[in-house]
Amino acid sequence: MTSTPADVAALLKIAAMEPETLDDLDGCLRRLRDVQKARRELAKVPPAMLLSGLLDRRPRGGDPS
């Protein structure tokens, strides 16, 4: 149990973060769904196209690491 005004203030501050926290969580869930959708789509792509896509992601003319 809280016993000081500072304890109550700290709890109120945390409780006030709920809407922002829910918005953050909603954004994370949307991104996760996008990732899952992309993975499902990539599973349908022929291997040669995947390789081509991976090679296009590599930096050109620089350090390969």
DANORFEN-V76173 format. One record per residue. N is the residue number from 1. RES is the residue in one small letter. D_LAST is the distance of its C-alpha to the last C-alpha in Angstrom with 1 decimal. Layout:
n:N res:RES d_last:D_LAST
n:N res:RES d_last:D_LAST
This chain:
n:1 res:m d_last:54.1
n:2 res:t d_last:53.4
n:3 res:s d_last:55.9
n:4 res:t d_last:55.0
n:5 res:p d_last:54.5
n:6 res:a d_last:51.0
n:7 res:d d_last:50.2
n:8 res:v d_last:51.5
n:9 res:a d_last:49.6
n:10 res:a d_last:46.4
n:11 res:l d_last:47.1
n:12 res:l d_last:48.1
n:13 res:k d_last:44.8
n:14 res:i d_last:42.9
n:15 res:a d_last:45.2
n:16 res:a d_last:44.7
n:17 res:m d_last:41.0
n:18 res:e d_last:41.7
n:19 res:p d_last:41.6
n:20 res:e d_last:38.2
n:21 res:t d_last:36.8
n:22 res:l d_last:38.1
n:23 res:d d_last:36.5
n:24 res:d d_last:33.1
n:25 res:l d_last:33.6
n:26 res:d d_last:34.7
n:27 res:g d_last:31.6
n:28 res:c d_last:29.4
n:29 res:l d_last:31.5
n:30 res:r d_last:31.1
n:31 res:r d_last:27.4
n:32 res:l d_last:27.5
n:33 res:r d_last:29.9
n:34 res:d d_last:27.6
n:35 res:v d_last:24.7
n:36 res:q d_last:27.2
n:37 res:k d_last:28.5
n:38 res:a d_last:25.1
n:39 res:r d_last:24.5
n:40 res:r d_last:27.9
n:41 res:e d_last:27.4
n:42 res:l d_last:24.2
n:43 res:a d_last:26.1
n:44 res:k d_last:28.4
n:45 res:v d_last:25.9
n:46 res:p d_last:26.0
n:47 res:p d_last:23.0
n:48 res:a d_last:22.6
n:49 res:m d_last:22.4
n:50 res:l d_last:19.8
n:51 res:l d_last:17.6
n:52 res:s d_last:18.3
n:53 res:g d_last:17.5
n:54 res:l d_last:14.1
n:55 res:l d_last:13.3
n:56 res:d d_last:14.7
n:57 res:r d_last:12.4
n:58 res:r d_last:9.2
n:59 res:p d_last:9.1
n:60 res:r d_last:11.3
n:61 res:g d_last:11.5
n:62 res:g d_last:8.7
n:63 res:d d_last:5.5
n:64 res:p d_last:3.8
n:65 res:s d_last:0.0
